[in-house]
Amino acid sequence: MSTRRNIIVGQSGGPTAVINSSVAGVYTAAKELGFNKIYGMLYGIQGLLDEQYVDLSTQLNTDLDVELLKRTPSAFLGSCRFKLPEISADPDLYEKIFKILDKLEIDVFCYIGGNDSMDTIKQLSDYAALKGYTQKFMGVPKTIDNDLAITDHTPGFGSAAKYIATAVKEVIRDSLGLSYNKENITVLEIMGRNAGWLTGAAALAKTEECCGPDLIYLPEITFDMDKFVEKVRDLVKKQKNVVVAVSEGIKLADGRYVCELSGGGDYVDAFGHKQLQGTAAYLAGFLSEKLGCKTRGIEFSTLQRCASHISSLTDINEAFMVGSAAVKAAAEGNTGKMITIERVSDDPYRSRPGIYDIHDIANNERVVPREWVNKDGDYVTEDFVKYAIPLIQGELEPYMVNGLPRHLVVKK
Amino acid sequence: MSTRRNIIVGQSGGPTAVINSSVAGVYTAAKELGFNKIYGMLYGIQGLLDEQYVDLSTQLNTDLDVELLKRTPSAFLGSCRFKLPEISADPDLYEKIFKILDKLEIDVFCYIGGNDSMDTIKQLSDYAALKGYTQKFMGVPKTIDNDLAITDHTPGFGSAAKYIATAVKEVIRDSLGLSYNKENITVLEIMGRNAGWLTGAAALAKTEECCGPDLIYLPEITFDMDKFVEKVRDLVKKQKNVVVAVSEGIKLADGRYVCELSGGGDYVDAFGHKQLQGTAAYLAGFLSEKLGCKTRGIEFSTLQRCASHISSLTDINEAFMVGSAAVKAAAEGNTGKMITIERVSDDPYRSRPGIYDIHDIANNERVVPREWVNKDGDYVTEDFVKYAIPLIQGELEPYMVNGLPRHLVVKK
């Protein structure tokens, strides 16, 4: 690629607190490498199909804007949940996309997303190979769920984990302060449909001055209601105040999600995933009935993925790094690949970008290994903690304006 | 009071992010004024009845400890929800309390709490007057609900408001980033049984770069389900993405809480208040059914009162100020009073402590005045915003240890 032309970047899937730091990384690297136009597609591939895009140089006028972008949660450019059909099922759609790319003189296409979004990169690069198109397609990893294959971890996870551990510490203080001579059970519901990385991050709350949650249930382990009630009953007898962290995706032996027991799980998204909600509320009610004591259910909800006011600097920097590395890799001729994060060392923590064939990554879910969960299936091990703790280190203070974090929004 | 002896401080009711800053204020002022022992009762008056207390000088060894205390959420000393009976109903209980105070050689008794807790100060000071006891009883205001009478506002409110406004901004970014060509309704549930101060604080999210919530429903205004659905229906047609903030305490014309429609509101606490939960989930389900589009309910839950990682410096400083002022007022001979906050000016914002007879404060709830809610009853006015905005200003960064905010805990 001797004369570089234009590059386009898009965001896809559920946003994170640091997904925009990857846009900043793409933008910064593309500028350094002398790309002409740096476009941002609005609302991912779905918006691009409607020719919705912006020239990022009109959005990021100063270095301050780039810094503000790093501190802005959710998808700055807008995201989508749009799964490309198989090439054979709708070749016209693919032709349409490539016509738009041609019109914009795009050489490099970077897509920031999770599992489902990496499938988009796979399909587009396959189609380009099939048709002899020369555009390069690069995947930039992103997901709070940390469930992408091959990469050591995924940008977005560290900040979500930091938010969760902080919130768990605060909730534990709250419940301990109110539990004099009285039983008190708190059930915390944490995101993660099939992978328990985030729920496991609740264990990080266990620090010198905080006992951490008492029990942690990941979706990887079949949830046994009776065993659960007995565990909590024993703990309540012993210590009165009990805090339990559960994944929204915990399932019974018969395959039903726990949240379905209360009538949740009805809504199905564009990727065919059930929307899970209500697990904590259901379990809190169930425990209250069985054990006759005060319970409360707390759903950490959307804040897990958008609380940029307490994001991890390590995470922000790595999100930037993978965005930047994707551009460099494409400039060197790579396509159909995803940038990974390789862990170089634990202490001091160091990482570097790697690169991997998208075919080995797309649509593969990486779950918490069984050996990182204790024998009883109700807590994560020290190895899990050792893995996760470096990822929540450091802060990038928000820019506070009039008492609130300032965000960058697209000028249309 | 020429020879000062000992002082005791306690915390009561639902904690806040800054309730410990008031303990720091009491401790610092008591040291300055030369009190001998500075005790902290554990778990408020309930713990004191069991002679549960600590010597604060053993807990706060250095100025760093005092600073850490200001950054610790929830009740450092432990709290209780314990309502003293009428004096005539149980004089023995009062005698028991005064015997313990005598034993500890207490001159001054400071109690940090909200409405129900100020009643404790009223009863104890009344009993002392009745019996000719010389101890001084002072109330230190605290409540995220901001519903105490007389005082301009209440410590705890500013930090909860700052958390709420920050979270609302982040959730709005999240929902806007995901709402391309598709309807998306978010219902946010905010604390406040009878007073809508906190729910109104959602309006602070409306800033240069953020549209803020579209509708805000306070418990002061009767909630009309049909009108609500029509409002949301119109908004969804017009702008696709709709964010609504509701108080947990919104009620229908027939007096039922909205959350009761889904079977919530069963649990009743020691003060006789129903535990409200599930309003957002109920309304989200209801809207989804009526309007046939994607909805989600988000309960801000306990984090509202314990998110010390983003507390307001103004709030922390005022919490300290009222604690300190209570000690000074008692040293000057006051009893049966609560310290208030008087607003001196809006811009630049300045405040000072005042003092007021506890009889005019205890058990009185201050709600949002009707003229600070718009005509339709679905948003707060500019006057509300002007009132609340100074209270969320400034930050006191948490002390981060290994990636997480450090808290101070009682050494027992």
Interface residues (C-beta under 8 A of the other chain):
Chain A: Q11 G14 P15 L42 Y43 Q46 G47 T72 P73 S74 A75 F76 G78 S79 C80 R81 K162 A165 T166 A167 K169 E170 V171 R173 D174 L176 G177 L178 Y180 N181 L204 A205 T207 E208 E209 C210 Y267 Q275 Q277 G278 A281 S288 K294 R296 G297 I298 E299 S301 T302 L303 R305 C306 A307 S308 H309 I310 S312 I389 I392 Q393 G394 E395 E397 M400 V401 N402 G403 L404 P405 R406 H407 L408 V409
Chain B: Q11 G14 P15 L42 Y43 Q46 G47 T72 P73 S74 A75 F76 G78 S79 C80 R81 K162 A165 T166 A167 K169 E170 V171 R173 D174 L176 G177 L178 Y180 N181 L204 A205 T207 E208 E209 C210 Y267 Q275 Q277 G278 A281 S288 K294 R296 G297 I298 E299 S301 T302 L303 R305 C306 A307 S308 H309 I310 S312 I389 I392 Q393 G394 E395 E397 M400 V401 N402 G403 L404 P405 R406 H407 L408 V409
